Amino acid sequence: MTNMQSGKQNRIISVCAGLKGSGKTWLTAALAQALGIKGYKVLFFDADGGAENIAYQFGLKHTDTFSKMLKGYISLNNASVFLSKNKFELIYANPHEKMMSSYPVGRAQILALDMQNLAAKYDGIMIDCLSDNATLKNTLVSISTDVILLVTPSASGLAKAYAELETIEKIAPHARIFVVVNHALSVSQGEHTFQTLLEASQKFMQRKIELLGVLCQDGRIRDCVLNKTTLFERYPVCESLEAVTLMAANLMKGEK
């Protein structure tokens, strides 16, 4: 098996968003599946547990995995399940579960250490980061080799994304930062949104960020969420799926 990024071991990829409802969980799962289909060994770690988390979107049975992890009954090494249909491994919380939002600081640090060790078994661990527990989120982002920042074209979306970027710069200055623009009216609008964020990051932080891709508004995505399926199954030929597949390919490339 070839590493996702040549020369980089123990790859951990955090997916963050400034605004709730930006499509973060869907994007994380879509990228994980695109990589899995290409033959990469990927683990999706659900650090969100929100109303429409991965368990809800895929219609998964409820699990007490996170409760057992918190109590120390099981570790990350034996907490994952393999989704044969989706081609990646998954550690997930129940929908609406609030456990991650109150995860203790000490446990968060242990979780991060365990995740760094576990990453050696995978080509990549993808973390669906939550926003309700800043300590846990920052701890996980701080160990990440790469961060994907999801932004929407609205003024509030850009403002929240820039604030998120400032936090990432402070806690993970070593990480590569990719940007995905979602809910764009067009590719050109998405590229303009990225350019605005890039100019701000260069002017005020001297920080390099890279455009991973643009996702235009597409009812097929919401349809897949409502029907608890994926673009790969329901709409195997569509522009959104092409965009996700290209993003996954770019994510696998080495540093320029």
GITA-V886051 format. One record per residue. N is the residue number from 1. RES is the residue in three letters. PSI is psi in whole degrees, -180 to 180 (999 if undefined). NEAR is the number of other ideal C-beta (glycine too) atoms within 8 Angstrom. D_CENTER is the distance of its C-alpha to the mean C-alpha in Angstrom with 1 decimal. Layout:
[[N/RES/PSI/NEAR/D_CENTER] [N/RES/PSI/NEAR/D_CENTER]]
This chain:
[[1/MET/132/6/22.1] [2/THR/139/5/21.1] [3/ASN/147/10/18.4] [4/MET/-35/11/15.4] [5/GLN/117/12/16.7] [6/SER/128/6/20.5] [7/GLY/-2/5/21.7] [8/LYS/116/10/18.5] [9/GLN/163/6/18.4] [10/ASN/56/8/16.0] [11/ARG/124/15/12.9] [12/ILE/124/15/9.9] [13/ILE/113/14/6.7] [14/SER/137/13/5.0] [15/VAL/119/15/2.9] [16/CYS/160/14/6.3] [17/ALA/140/14/8.9] [18/GLY/-38/14/12.6] [19/LEU/140/9/13.8] [20/LYS/150/6/13.3] [21/GLY/15/4/13.4] [22/SER/-12/13/11.6] [23/GLY/21/12/9.8] [24/LYS/-49/13/6.3] [25/THR/-43/14/6.6] [26/TRP/-45/11/8.6] [27/LEU/-44/15/6.7] [28/THR/-45/15/4.0] [29/ALA/-40/15/7.5] [30/ALA/-41/11/9.4] [31/LEU/-41/15/8.2] [32/ALA/-41/13/8.7] [33/GLN/-40/13/11.9] [34/ALA/-40/13/13.0] [35/LEU/-40/16/12.8] [36/GLY/-40/13/14.6] [37/ILE/-32/8/17.2] [38/LYS/-2/8/17.9] [39/GLY/7/5/18.8] [40/TYR/146/11/16.1] [41/LYS/112/9/15.6] [42/VAL/140/15/12.0] [43/LEU/128/14/10.9] [44/PHE/120/15/8.2] [45/PHE/118/10/8.8] [46/ASP/98/14/9.0] [47/ALA/15/12/9.7] [48/ASP/-69/13/10.2] [49/GLY/24/16/13.1] [50/GLY/-174/10/13.9] [51/ALA/-39/6/16.4] [52/GLU/50/8/14.3] [53/ASN/-174/16/11.8] [54/ILE/-35/15/11.2] [55/ALA/-41/14/14.8] [56/TYR/-46/10/16.2] [57/GLN/-29/12/14.6] [58/PHE/-1/10/15.9] [59/GLY/41/6/19.0] [60/LEU/153/8/18.8] [61/LYS/151/3/21.6] [62/HIS/150/6/21.4] [63/THR/154/10/21.1] [64/ASP/23/6/22.3] [65/THR/-48/11/20.0] [66/PHE/-36/13/18.6] [67/SER/-43/8/22.2] [68/LYS/-38/10/23.5] [69/MET/-44/13/21.0] [70/LEU/-35/9/22.0] [71/LYS/-7/6/25.6] [72/GLY/14/4/25.4] [73/TYR/-31/5/26.5] [74/ILE/161/7/23.7] [75/SER/175/7/21.4] [76/LEU/-33/11/18.0] [77/ASN/-29/6/20.1] [78/ASN/28/6/21.4] [79/ALA/-10/10/18.8] [80/SER/156/9/16.8] [81/VAL/148/7/17.9] [82/PHE/124/7/17.8] [83/LEU/96/10/17.2] [84/SER/-34/5/19.8] [85/LYS/-32/5/19.3] [86/ASN/-8/12/15.6] [87/LYS/24/9/16.1] [88/PHE/162/13/13.6] [89/GLU/155/12/14.0] [90/LEU/136/13/12.6] [91/ILE/116/12/13.3] [92/TYR/161/13/13.2] [93/ALA/164/14/15.1] [94/ASN/151/10/17.6] [95/PRO/142/11/17.2] [96/HIS/5/7/18.4] [97/GLU/130/10/18.5] [98/LYS/6/7/18.9] [99/MET/-43/11/19.0] [100/MET/-28/15/15.8] [101/SER/-18/9/17.0] [102/SER/24/7/20.2] [103/TYR/126/12/19.1] [104/PRO/152/6/21.8] [105/VAL/-48/6/21.5] [106/GLY/-42/6/23.3] [107/ARG/-35/9/21.1] [108/ALA/-41/13/17.9] [109/GLN/-40/9/19.5] [110/ILE/-43/8/20.5] [111/LEU/-43/14/17.1] [112/ALA/-43/12/15.8] [113/LEU/-44/8/18.9] [114/ASP/-37/11/18.5] [115/MET/-38/15/15.0] [116/GLN/-40/10/16.3] [117/ASN/-40/7/19.1] [118/LEU/-29/12/17.3] [119/ALA/-23/13/15.2] [120/ALA/-20/7/18.5] [121/LYS/-10/5/18.6] [122/TYR/160/12/15.6] [123/ASP/-22/11/14.8] [124/GLY/143/13/11.3] [125/ILE/127/13/9.3] [126/MET/124/13/5.5] [127/ILE/122/14/5.0] [128/ASP/98/16/4.3] [129/CYS/141/13/6.6] [130/LEU/168/13/9.9] [131/SER/-11/7/12.4] [132/ASP/-15/5/15.6] [133/ASN/93/10/16.0] [134/ALA/-36/6/15.9] [135/THR/-49/9/17.3] [136/LEU/-45/13/14.8] [137/LYS/-48/13/11.8] [138/ASN/-35/10/13.9] [139/THR/-43/12/14.9] [140/LEU/-40/17/11.5] [141/VAL/-35/16/10.7] [142/SER/-24/9/14.3] [143/ILE/3/9/14.0] [144/SER/140/13/11.1] [145/THR/-25/11/12.6] [146/ASP/146/14/10.0] [147/VAL/129/15/7.9] [148/ILE/120/15/6.5] [149/LEU/120/16/8.4] [150/LEU/129/16/8.8] [151/VAL/148/18/12.6] [152/THR/156/13/15.3] [153/PRO/-12/13/18.8] [154/SER/161/6/20.7] [155/ALA/-42/5/22.4] [156/SER/-36/7/20.7] [157/GLY/-42/14/17.3] [158/LEU/-42/14/18.3] [159/ALA/-45/9/19.8] [160/LYS/-39/11/16.9] [161/ALA/-40/16/14.6] [162/TYR/-41/12/17.5] [163/ALA/-39/9/17.8] [164/GLU/-40/12/14.2] [165/LEU/-40/15/14.9] [166/GLU/-41/9/18.0] [167/THR/-44/10/16.4] [168/ILE/-42/14/14.0] [169/GLU/-37/10/17.2] [170/LYS/-42/6/19.1] [171/ILE/-17/9/17.1] [172/ALA/61/10/15.5] [173/PRO/-18/6/18.1] [174/HIS/-18/4/17.7] [175/ALA/148/12/14.2] [176/ARG/136/8/13.7] [177/ILE/122/13/12.0] [178/PHE/149/13/10.9] [179/VAL/134/16/11.3] [180/VAL/126/14/10.6] [181/VAL/123/16/13.4] [182/ASN/158/11/13.3] [183/HIS/29/10/16.5] [184/ALA/149/14/18.7] [185/LEU/-26/6/22.3] [186/SER/166/7/22.6] [187/VAL/-40/8/21.2] [188/SER/-37/6/23.6] [189/GLN/-40/10/22.5] [190/GLY/-42/14/18.9] [191/GLU/-37/11/20.3] [192/HIS/-39/9/22.5] [193/THR/-45/15/19.8] [194/PHE/-43/13/18.0] [195/GLN/-39/8/21.5] [196/THR/-44/9/22.2] [197/LEU/-39/15/19.2] [198/LEU/-46/11/20.1] [199/GLU/-40/8/23.7] [200/ALA/-42/9/23.0] [201/SER/-36/13/20.9] [202/GLN/-37/10/23.7] [203/LYS/-44/6/26.5] [204/PHE/-19/5/25.5] [205/MET/-10/9/23.2] [206/GLN/41/3/24.2] [207/ARG/131/9/20.5] [208/LYS/128/6/19.4] [209/ILE/155/12/16.3] [210/GLU/141/8/15.6] [211/LEU/116/11/15.0] [212/LEU/-35/10/12.6] [213/GLY/171/11/13.8] [214/VAL/133/12/15.1] [215/LEU/119/16/14.9] [216/CYS/159/13/18.2] [217/GLN/129/6/19.1] [218/ASP/114/10/19.6] [219/GLY/-20/6/21.0] [220/ARG/-35/11/20.1] [221/ILE/-48/12/16.4] [222/ARG/-36/8/17.8] [223/ASP/-40/9/20.4] [224/CYS/-42/13/18.0] [225/VAL/-45/10/16.4] [226/LEU/-33/6/19.9] [227/ASN/9/7/21.2] [228/LYS/50/8/18.4] [229/THR/-170/6/18.0] [230/THR/164/10/16.0] [231/LEU/-35/14/17.1] [232/PHE/-34/9/18.0] [233/GLU/-44/7/20.6] [234/ARG/-36/11/21.7] [235/TYR/70/9/21.7] [236/PRO/-15/8/21.7] [237/VAL/99/4/23.2] [238/CYS/161/10/21.7] [239/GLU/-36/7/20.4] [240/SER/-39/13/16.9] [241/LEU/-38/12/16.6] [242/GLU/-40/8/18.2] [243/ALA/-43/12/15.8] [244/VAL/-42/15/12.7] [245/THR/-40/9/14.9] [246/LEU/-40/9/15.9] [247/MET/-45/13/12.4] [248/ALA/-41/12/11.9] [249/ALA/-42/8/15.4] [250/ASN/-33/9/14.9] [251/LEU/-29/13/12.0] [252/MET/-16/10/14.6] [253/LYS/154/7/17.3] [254/GLY/173/7/18.8] [255/GLU/143/4/19.3] [256/LYS/999/3/21.9]]
